[in-house]
Amino acid sequence: MSTRSRRRSPSVAVNPLRPSEAEAAAAWAALVDADAEQVARVREPEPPRDFYAATAARFRPGRRDSVELPVIERYVRPGDVFLDIGAGGGRFAVPVGERVARVLAVEPSEAMRGVLAASAADARRTNIEVFDTRWPDPAWTEAADVSVAAHSMYDIREILPFLDAMERHTRRTCITVFGERARGAQMAPLFEAVHGEPLATLPSLREFVAVLAARGRRFEVATVEGDRPSVLPLEDAAALARRLLWLAPGSPKEQRMRALLQEWWGTPDGIAMPPGRRWVGIVTWEPPRP
């Protein structure tokens, strides 16, 4: 093959830095599919009916730093309707409720809805309406001035219908929040050592920006510091790692994981866990006008 023909060949291939909307969405779906296939294969415990039942209380407002909140609050105004897609336990819905007229909180997890309802009641937020549905909901008719999907899109396979519905029901500003890496990515070396295969990582911030750019949207990205390094008691660290590695308590793999936690990250004060998300991106854009 001549030098000239070798130089021409890249022009017929898809440029990964300039994907079409369909190509970006397909690449996103492939990452979600790979994660789902891997989890189904390596998972030791039976999948719970409500995945968040054991951890929903961690998403109550004030239980941990909501570093994204000050950025989100810049975009809301008195009198606004605020749509929180995947509202969890109310980390954003409850504090934002003090600044707007109405909050529409979409949350499919029963455990999360329970925490959210209790949090809203404790804060006396009577303007928060909680919806038991999964986005996008074809029957949804409410419109909002500002919509946010914070850490709720990593495992959404069909990203384009999700964004289409979000934009369709938002008058002024759409906001998404992603970590610079997705669920469990900080545990990739531990995952591989325990399961004997590389971790299939879900999409996160950079993949979302690629999708949004391929859609031709004009957007801004603000970044804030993410999780701080923490030292946990062995049992707390093991519970977290067990959840992220899909292990059953007491299994041979779980025992291997415990040994590695102590060998790799053990300190006199506990287990120095690697931070989950070193930084977080808040992406904002205006929905296209009709």
TORPANU-709532 format. One record per residue (C-alpha): residue number from 1; residue in three letters; y, z, x negated. Coordinates in steps of 0.02 Angstrom, whole numbers. Example, Ala and Ser with C-alpha at 12.3 -4.5 7.8 and 13.67 -1.06 7.14 Angstrom:
% residues 2
SITE_num_residuo_Y_Z_X
SITE_1_Ala_-225_390_-615 .
SITE_2_Ser_-53_357_-684 .
END
This chain:
% residues 290
SITE_num_residuo_Y_Z_X
SITE_1_Met_0_0_0 .
SITE_2_Ser_171_-47_-69 .
SITE_3_Thr_314_76_-94 .
SITE_4_Arg_412_-15_42 .
SITE_5_Ser_273_5_171 .
SITE_6_Arg_252_189_129 .
SITE_7_Arg_437_218_157 .
SITE_8_Arg_434_129_326 .
SITE_9_Ser_287_228_398 .
SITE_10_Pro_382_387_448 .
SITE_11_Ser_490_284_567 .
SITE_12_Val_341_257_684 .
SITE_13_Ala_296_442_690 .
SITE_14_Val_377_576_796 .
SITE_15_Asn_513_664_699 .
SITE_16_Pro_477_852_718 .
SITE_17_Leu_663_889_695 .
SITE_18_Arg_712_771_837 .
SITE_19_Pro_583_795_975 .
SITE_20_Ser_611_726_1149 .
SITE_21_Glu_616_851_1291 .
SITE_22_Ala_436_809_1337 .
SITE_23_Glu_378_825_1156 .
SITE_24_Ala_465_993_1133 .
SITE_25_Ala_390_1057_1296 .
SITE_26_Ala_216_996_1247 .
SITE_27_Ala_229_1082_1078 .
SITE_28_Trp_282_1243_1166 .
SITE_29_Ala_134_1231_1287 .
SITE_30_Ala_14_1202_1142 .
SITE_31_Leu_67_1367_1062 .
SITE_32_Val_45_1461_1226 .
SITE_33_Asp_-126_1380_1252 .
SITE_34_Ala_-182_1426_1076 .
SITE_35_Asp_-132_1608_1104 .
SITE_36_Ala_-220_1615_1273 .
SITE_37_Glu_-380_1539_1202 .
SITE_38_Gln_-382_1660_1056 .
SITE_39_Val_-349_1814_1162 .
SITE_40_Ala_-487_1766_1284 .
SITE_41_Arg_-607_1748_1138 .
SITE_42_Val_-567_1903_1033 .
SITE_43_Arg_-520_2025_1171 .
SITE_44_Glu_-638_2175_1173 .
SITE_45_Pro_-582_2274_1326 .
SITE_46_Glu_-585_2202_1500 .
SITE_47_Pro_-413_2134_1547 .
SITE_48_Pro_-320_2262_1654 .
SITE_49_Arg_-262_2214_1828 .
SITE_50_Asp_-84_2251_1773 .
SITE_51_Phe_-61_2220_1587 .
SITE_52_Tyr_95_2328_1581 .
SITE_53_Ala_26_2479_1674 .
SITE_54_Ala_-3_2577_1513 .
SITE_55_Thr_167_2541_1435 .
SITE_56_Ala_289_2516_1581 .
SITE_57_Ala_376_2683_1549 .
SITE_58_Arg_432_2618_1379 .
SITE_59_Phe_544_2491_1468 .
SITE_60_Arg_643_2621_1563 .
SITE_61_Pro_831_2615_1523 .
SITE_62_Gly_872_2728_1377 .
SITE_63_Arg_695_2744_1310 .
SITE_64_Arg_736_2629_1165 .
SITE_65_Asp_887_2538_1097 .
SITE_66_Ser_943_2390_1202 .
SITE_67_Val_1033_2301_1062 .
SITE_68_Glu_1052_2144_1168 .
SITE_69_Leu_1146_2231_1309 .
SITE_70_Pro_1323_2227_1237 .
SITE_71_Val_1309_2038_1214 .
SITE_72_Ile_1242_2011_1389 .
SITE_73_Glu_1379_2118_1465 .
SITE_74_Arg_1513_2003_1393 .
SITE_75_Tyr_1462_1870_1518 .
SITE_76_Val_1466_1971_1679 .
SITE_77_Arg_1618_2003_1790 .
SITE_78_Pro_1655_2120_1935 .
SITE_79_Gly_1594_2039_2094 .
SITE_80_Asp_1456_1941_2008 .
SITE_81_Val_1279_1917_2067 .
SITE_82_Phe_1164_1948_1917 .
SITE_83_Leu_988_1878_1914 .
SITE_84_Asp_866_1967_1797 .
SITE_85_Ile_705_1865_1778 .
SITE_86_Gly_566_1975_1714 .
SITE_87_Ala_671_2132_1738 .
SITE_88_Gly_536_2250_1676 .
SITE_89_Gly_583_2433_1695 .
SITE_90_Gly_768_2395_1714 .
SITE_91_Arg_831_2402_1534 .
SITE_92_Phe_964_2274_1579 .
SITE_93_Ala_966_2272_1770 .
SITE_94_Val_1014_2456_1787 .
SITE_95_Pro_1161_2463_1664 .
SITE_96_Val_1225_2291_1716 .
SITE_97_Gly_1218_2351_1896 .
SITE_98_Glu_1367_2462_1860 .
SITE_99_Arg_1473_2309_1818 .
SITE_100_Val_1425_2183_1954 .
SITE_101_Ala_1414_2172_2142 .
SITE_102_Arg_1227_2133_2156 .
SITE_103_Val_1076_2129_2043 .
SITE_104_Leu_925_2023_2090 .
SITE_105_Ala_779_2089_1987 .
SITE_106_Val_624_1978_1982 .
SITE_107_Glu_470_2070_1917 .
SITE_108_Pro_286_2027_1950 .
SITE_109_Ser_213_2186_1872 .
SITE_110_Glu_184_2327_1998 .
SITE_111_Ala_198_2458_1861 .
SITE_112_Met_361_2386_1798 .
SITE_113_Arg_433_2377_1975 .
SITE_114_Gly_392_2561_1998 .
SITE_115_Val_486_2608_1839 .
SITE_116_Leu_631_2496_1888 .
SITE_117_Ala_645_2569_2063 .
SITE_118_Ala_642_2747_1994 .
SITE_119_Ser_770_2703_1861 .
SITE_120_Ala_886_2625_1990 .
SITE_121_Ala_869_2777_2103 .
SITE_122_Asp_905_2898_1960 .
SITE_123_Ala_1061_2798_1916 .
SITE_124_Arg_1110_2784_2101 .
SITE_125_Arg_1115_2594_2089 .
SITE_126_Thr_1101_2543_2270 .
SITE_127_Asn_1151_2363_2229 .
SITE_128_Ile_988_2321_2139 .
SITE_129_Glu_863_2220_2241 .
SITE_130_Val_687_2208_2169 .
SITE_131_Phe_578_2056_2206 .
SITE_132_Asp_389_2053_2187 .
SITE_133_Thr_369_1873_2131 .
SITE_134_Arg_339_1767_1977 .
SITE_135_Trp_469_1643_1914 .
SITE_136_Pro_489_1504_1958 .
SITE_137_Asp_463_1542_2143 .
SITE_138_Pro_473_1383_2251 .
SITE_139_Ala_532_1490_2397 .
SITE_140_Trp_679_1565_2300 .
SITE_141_Thr_848_1530_2381 .
SITE_142_Glu_967_1658_2305 .
SITE_143_Ala_1104_1599_2187 .
SITE_144_Ala_1178_1701_2045 .
SITE_145_Asp_1333_1690_1937 .
SITE_146_Val_1237_1744_1782 .
SITE_147_Ser_1049_1737_1753 .
SITE_148_Val_952_1815_1611 .
SITE_149_Ala_772_1801_1553 .
SITE_150_Ala_754_1931_1416 .
SITE_151_His_591_1934_1318 .
SITE_152_Ser_502_1865_1471 .
SITE_153_Met_464_1686_1420 .
SITE_154_Tyr_353_1696_1266 .
SITE_155_Asp_193_1659_1362 .
SITE_156_Ile_267_1545_1496 .
SITE_157_Arg_168_1385_1474 .
SITE_158_Glu_272_1270_1585 .
SITE_159_Ile_442_1299_1506 .
SITE_160_Leu_535_1155_1589 .
SITE_161_Pro_505_1206_1771 .
SITE_162_Phe_556_1383_1724 .
SITE_163_Leu_721_1323_1650 .
SITE_164_Asp_751_1197_1789 .
SITE_165_Ala_740_1336_1919 .
SITE_166_Met_846_1453_1814 .
SITE_167_Glu_984_1324_1798 .
SITE_168_Arg_972_1271_1980 .
SITE_169_His_1003_1449_2041 .
SITE_170_Thr_1141_1493_1916 .
SITE_171_Arg_1324_1453_1946 .
SITE_172_Arg_1403_1500_1780 .
SITE_173_Thr_1298_1561_1633 .
SITE_174_Cys_1113_1559_1588 .
SITE_175_Ile_1054_1684_1456 .
SITE_176_Thr_887_1701_1368 .
SITE_177_Val_837_1831_1240 .
SITE_178_Phe_702_1805_1108 .
SITE_179_Gly_646_1894_953 .
SITE_180_Glu_643_1794_794 .
SITE_181_Arg_456_1810_809 .
SITE_182_Ala_343_1841_958 .
SITE_183_Arg_224_1977_1015 .
SITE_184_Gly_113_2045_878 .
SITE_185_Ala_172_1927_741 .
SITE_186_Gln_210_2075_627 .
SITE_187_Met_24_2116_637 .
SITE_188_Ala_-34_1944_580 .
SITE_189_Pro_-113_2005_415 .
SITE_190_Leu_-200_2148_506 .
SITE_191_Phe_-259_2030_644 .
SITE_192_Glu_-336_1911_518 .
SITE_193_Ala_-419_2052_419 .
SITE_194_Val_-497_2125_577 .
SITE_195_His_-542_1968_674 .
SITE_196_Gly_-574_1851_528 .
SITE_197_Glu_-455_1715_586 .
SITE_198_Pro_-267_1683_580 .
SITE_199_Leu_-161_1744_724 .
SITE_200_Ala_-109_1609_848 .
SITE_201_Thr_74_1652_867 .
SITE_202_Leu_168_1625_1030 .
SITE_203_Pro_333_1529_1031 .
SITE_204_Ser_492_1628_1004 .
SITE_205_Leu_675_1598_966 .
SITE_206_Arg_668_1444_854 .
SITE_207_Glu_549_1354_971 .
SITE_208_Phe_658_1394_1121 .
SITE_209_Val_813_1327_1033 .
SITE_210_Ala_715_1167_997 .
SITE_211_Val_674_1148_1181 .
SITE_212_Leu_852_1181_1237 .
SITE_213_Ala_923_1060_1109 .
SITE_214_Ala_798_927_1164 .
SITE_215_Arg_864_952_1342 .
SITE_216_Gly_1037_907_1280 .
SITE_217_Arg_1115_1075_1321 .
SITE_218_Arg_1269_1142_1234 .
SITE_219_Phe_1223_1320_1188 .
SITE_220_Glu_1274_1467_1081 .
SITE_221_Val_1162_1591_990 .
SITE_222_Ala_1217_1768_949 .
SITE_223_Thr_1104_1876_842 .
SITE_224_Val_1086_2064_832 .
SITE_225_Glu_979_2180_728 .
SITE_226_Gly_803_2202_796 .
SITE_227_Asp_675_2339_776 .
SITE_228_Arg_701_2469_641 .
SITE_229_Pro_558_2518_526 .
SITE_230_Ser_467_2668_596 .
SITE_231_Val_338_2793_539 .
SITE_232_Leu_215_2839_675 .
SITE_233_Pro_77_2967_687 .
SITE_234_Leu_-91_2886_655 .
SITE_235_Glu_-146_2897_838 .
SITE_236_Asp_16_2815_899 .
SITE_237_Ala_4_2678_768 .
SITE_238_Ala_-178_2648_811 .
SITE_239_Ala_-138_2637_997 .
SITE_240_Leu_-4_2507_963 .
SITE_241_Ala_-112_2405_844 .
SITE_242_Arg_-260_2417_963 .
SITE_243_Arg_-155_2343_1101 .
SITE_244_Leu_-87_2202_994 .
SITE_245_Leu_-258_2160_922 .
SITE_246_Trp_-348_2174_1090 .
SITE_247_Leu_-472_2304_1028 .
SITE_248_Ala_-581_2428_1121 .
SITE_249_Pro_-567_2612_1070 .
SITE_250_Gly_-708_2661_952 .
SITE_251_Ser_-772_2484_920 .
SITE_252_Pro_-819_2430_743 .
SITE_253_Lys_-665_2320_735 .
SITE_254_Glu_-556_2465_793 .
SITE_255_Gln_-627_2574_655 .
SITE_256_Arg_-590_2436_529 .
SITE_257_Met_-412_2425_597 .
SITE_258_Arg_-386_2613_577 .
SITE_259_Ala_-446_2609_397 .
SITE_260_Leu_-328_2467_355 .
SITE_261_Leu_-181_2552_439 .
SITE_262_Gln_-203_2699_321 .
SITE_263_Glu_-242_2592_169 .
SITE_264_Trp_-97_2469_191 .
SITE_265_Trp_40_2570_275 .
SITE_266_Gly_-9_2751_260 .
SITE_267_Thr_122_2876_197 .
SITE_268_Pro_123_3066_187 .
SITE_269_Asp_221_3066_351 .
SITE_270_Gly_115_2942_448 .
SITE_271_Ile_95_2754_463 .
SITE_272_Ala_246_2649_410 .
SITE_273_Met_227_2511_538 .
SITE_274_Pro_306_2340_503 .
SITE_275_Pro_450_2307_622 .
SITE_276_Gly_408_2198_771 .
SITE_277_Arg_566_2094_781 .
SITE_278_Arg_680_2098_630 .
SITE_279_Trp_820_2019_731 .
SITE_280_Val_849_1958_906 .
SITE_281_Gly_937_1802_970 .
SITE_282_Ile_1037_1794_1131 .
SITE_283_Val_1054_1612_1188 .
SITE_284_Thr_1188_1565_1316 .
SITE_285_Trp_1232_1401_1401 .
SITE_286_Glu_1311_1330_1555 .
SITE_287_Pro_1193_1250_1681 .
SITE_288_Pro_1225_1064_1704 .
SITE_289_Arg_1340_1019_1846 .
SITE_290_Pro_1274_913_1991 .
END
